[in-house]
Amino acid sequence: MLDTFRHLRRIHALLVLLTTAQHLPLSRSEDRTLHRLIAVLSPSDMTPARAAALAGGSVPDRVHGFLRGLRHHVTVPQSAPRHPGQTPRP
């Protein structure tokens, strides 16, 4: 039971990331990929076995790879420190 909860929590975290990515100005292709990943992570017949397969299979890596590919939509202001404690660039 705890394993199932852990798997569902991981799936939920991936869905939150994908839902947040919907606010970016995605291309048509990116939008299709995003919705395909959301559909894969939210089957209508979720079972403990399916949750384990989704959370432990290739889907999390696919989601993270997709999200890394969206970096071009996000800009970091040059005056902002990149890491806590780092001084801003001139």
N, C-alpha and C positions, 0 to 999 in steps of 0.2 A: 504494500500500500504506500509506504514512504517512497519507494522507487518511482511509482506512478506519479506521485505528487511532484517529485523532483523533475521528472520528465515533462510534466505539464507546465511547471514553472519555467523551464528552459524554453519550451515552445511559446509560452506567453511572452517572455522577454524578447524573443525574435520577432513576434508579431508587433510588439510595441515599437521596436526599431523600424520595422517596415512601415507601420502606420505613420510614424514620424517622418519618414522619408517621403511620404506622399505630399508633404508640404513643399518639397523642392520643385523647381521648374523642370520636370523630367521630360526627356524626349519620348516619343511614341514607343520606341523600343524599350526604353527603361521602364516606362509605365506598364507595358505588357509583362515584362519580366517580374516587376514588383507584384502585380496582381496574380501572376502564376505562382509565385512563392507563397503569397498569402493563402491561396487556394490549397496548395500542398499542405500547409501547416494547419489548416482548419477543415479537415474532412468532416462530413456530416455523421459519419459512423466511427467516431473516435473510440478506441478501446485501449486498455492498458498496453496491449501488445503493439498496437499502432503507435501509441505515444512513445514507447521505448524505441521503436524503429525510427521514428522521426527525430527524436532527440539525440539518438546515438548514431544515426546514419550520416549520409553526406549532406543532408539539407542544411544543418547549421553552417557548414563550410561554404555552401553555395550562397546562403544569405550574407555571410560576412564578406565573401568575395564580391557580391553584388554591391554591398554598401561601400566597400573600399573603392569600387569603380565610380561612385558618386562624388568623390572628393572634388572633382572639378566644379561642382555646384556650390562649394563652400569656400569662402575666403577668410583668411585670418588677417585682421588689421596689423600692419607693420609695427605700430606703436605698442601693441599689446604683447606682454611676455608670453612666450610659448609654453613655459612650464612655471609652476609656482616657485617663487624665489629667484627667478631669472630676471635680470634687468632688461628693460625695454630696449629695442634697437633704436639708434639715433635716426 
